[in-house]
């Protein structure tokens, strides 16, 4: 029987301009990173009090169809992912005013580069979505047999995800994820197994939360002596 892997999330409140305050880039290039989460040009989305990767929220005041913002940052670490390893994602902007979000979660954002001059103001921050690092699972035992439990305090909505992809290869960070049906959109403490599948890892996604809410993910894989 494996030793339990435990992750506890206590995400900080969403901040829609915590990375880059409102600005209108006049040409392709880097946006300034001077939001409340930034220091020295680097925005820290993860703190010791709130250890989580955060989805990045981009708010555009006008249509920016055909343009994109490339996010550069780092990973939180965990599983087989090294803390501080670089992560990159190209986020396509929308044809009308509104918001778009990254697929990946980031621990820090070190640069945000737009592909062309903006038609209107743009700001970058975080929304209410947060992730634990991926917990790696051994695939040497045939179908993986894993027990998963999530214990919550406060008001929180969460989903447990799994993947078959090599998530530790950050060149392929946008891994294909699947939601565990028994632990999707849950708002209470619950548990469920992952069995009969040969998956490489699992993680916890926080979909929304109230102030001071926490979620603790516990993962135990049968047959693994870690």
N, C-alpha and C positions, 0 to 999 in steps of 0.2 A: 504494500500500500504506500502511496506517495505521501510526502509531507505537504500539507496544505499551502497553497500560494494565496496570499491575502493582499488585496488592494482596497484602500479606503479613499473615496472621493468626497471632497468638501469644496465644490467649485465656488469661485468668486462670482459676484454678480456680473451679469452681462454689461458691456460697455461699448456702445456702437461706434465711438470714435477714440477708443483707448489706444489704438495703434497709430493712426494718422488722423489728425483733425481735418475738418473740411478745407479742401483746396481744389483748385482747377488747373491741372497741369497744361501747360501751353505747348508741349511737345512730348514725344516719346521719351521716357526716362524714369528716374526714381521719384516716388513721392517722399515727402519728408516724414520721418517717423518721430513725432513729438507729442503723441497722446499721453494720457495719464498713466498708461502702462509702460511708457518708454523712458529710458535713461541712456544717454550717450548714443542715440540712434538705434537702440535695440529695444524692442517691446517684449517684456516678459509676461507670458500668458499663464505661467505656472509659478506658484510660490510654495515655500515649505508648508504654509498653512492651507494651500489649495493645490495639491499635487495632481494635475490633470492636463492633458492636451486639450486645446480648445479649437473649435471650428472658427474660421475667420469669416466675418460678415463684412461685405462691401456694400455701401449705400451710395447710389448714384442719383443725382438730382435731375438728370436729363438722359435721353436715349444715347447709348454708347454702343449700338450694334456693330459687330465686326471687330471690336476692340477687346483686349484682354489685359489682365493684371497678373504678372508672375510673382508669386509669393516665395520668398526664400527664408528659411528658418531652420530650426533644429527640433529633434525628437526628445521626448521626456526620458526614454530609456525603459528597459524592463524586458523580460523574456530574453530573446536573442538580439534585441536592439540596444545599441550603445547609447547611453545618455549623451546628448550634445551632437549626435550624428546629424549631418545636414539633410534637410527635406526641402523639396521644391514642388510647387503645383501651379499650373496655368489655369486661371479662373476666367472664363468667358463672361464679358459684361452683357447686360440686357439691352434689348431694342428700345425699351422705355424706362422711365424713371422707376426706381424701386430698389430691391436688394438682391444680391446673389451671395452664395456661401461656398466656401471651400469644401471639398470632399474629405480631405485629410484633416487631422488635428495637429496642432503645432504647440510646442513648448515655448519657443521664442519666434519672433519675426525680426529678421535682420535687414531685409530689403523688400520693397514692393515696387515693381516696375510696370508702368503702363505702356502699351504698345504704340500709342499714338496720342496726339493732343486730345484732351477731353472736351466735350461739348458743354459740360456743366460741372458743378462741384462734386467731389468724391470724398467720402470719409471711410475709414477702415477701423474695425474693432472686433468685438466678440459677441456671439449670441448666447443662447441658453444651452448649447450642446457641448458636452465634454466627454472625454474618453479616458479610460485607464490605458496603460501600455498593453500591447498584446502579451498574453501569457502563452509561452510556447508549450506544445504538447509533443510527446514522443510518438513517432509514427512507426516505430520498430515492433509494436505489439499488435500489428494488424489493425482491425477496427478499434478506434479509440474508445475507451470506457471511462467517462469523466463525470464526477459529481460536481454540480455548481449550485451555490447558494448566494442570494443577495439579501442582505439585511439593511433596512433603511430606518432613518430617523427623520422626522419632519415630513414635508410634502415634496415628493419627488416622483418623476416618471422615468423609467429606465427600460433598456433593452439589452439583452446579452447577444453578442454577435460571434460568429465563427468564420473561419476562412480556410481555404485549401492552399492559398498562395504563400510564397516565401516572403512573409512580411518583413523579415529582418534585412532583406535586400532593399535599401531605401531608394535605389534607382527605380524600383517598382513599387513605390510606396502606396500608390492608389490601388490597393488590393481589392479583389472582389469579396464583398462581405455578404453574409446571410444571417438573418435574424432567427434565433432559436424560438420556435413558435410558443413554447410554454412560458417563455420569459421575455415577451415582447409587449411593450407599452404597459408594463406593470407599475402599480403604485403602492404595493404592499410587499412585505418580506415574503420571499418565495424561494423554492429550489426546484431543480429539474436536472435530469441526466443528459449527456451527449453520448450516445452509444450507437454502434453499428456504422459509424462514419470514420474515415481516416482523415482527420482535419489537423492542420498545423498549429492552430492557436485559437484562443477565445479572448474576448475583451468585454468590458462593460461600457455602454453608451448611456449617458444621461441626456434625456430628451428635453426636460424642463425641470426646474427646481425652485423652491422658495429659499429665502435667506436662512442660513444655518442648517440646511438639510444635508444629510450625509447618506452615502450608500457604500456598503462593504461587500466586495466580491470575494468569495472563497472558491478555489478550484482545487480539486483532488483527482489525480489520475491513477487508476488502479494499475498495479504492477510496476510502477516507477518508484525507484528508491532514490529520491533526490535529497 
